[in-house]
Amino acid sequence: MDQLALIRNTRRLILELSEKFSVDELNAIPENFSNNLAWNIGHLVATQQMFCYKLSGLPFTIDETFVDKYKRGSKPEGLISEDEIAKLKSNLITEIDQLERDLKSGVFKTYTPFTTQLGLQLETIDDALNAMIFHEGLHLGYMMAMRKGI
């Protein structure tokens, strides 16, 4: 299975999990957590933008304010609306599709080395994809734990 297939599978599982909850439940921050299910969905897209586009010296494929709202170190700053949640879910699919197109067209020519908070060394776009697989699986695990507290 290739890298994008693994990412798509994780994102499918995240979408399936999220469909079981109302907007209020997706916004609920369970005890001992600092964010919610909806934020985690946005965070995965924001991280993809940072790992793949920013570190490759390319512009984001989504609005920079979105990335700022869901990047590492951020947390929900109020209720995430039903419309925004729908957009978060849509972005999980559309942005991986965009990434696939960009990979095929060869836009990722340079990469600024980066060490993630968990110590993963990113030196190429291939490293970024591997880190995304790890990161998205980690957040799926967080989300599965969160659902028990909702």
RALIN-V365764 format. One record per run of one state. SS is the DSSP state (H for helix, E for strand, C for the rest). FROM is the first residue (numbers start at 0). LEN is the number of residues. If there is no record, write none. Layout:
SS;FROM;LEN
SS;FROM;LEN
This chain:
C;0;2
H;2;16
C;18;4
H;22;5
C;27;9
H;36;20
C;56;7
H;63;7
C;70;11
H;81;24
C;105;8
E;113;2
C;115;5
E;120;2
C;122;2
H;124;23
C;147;3
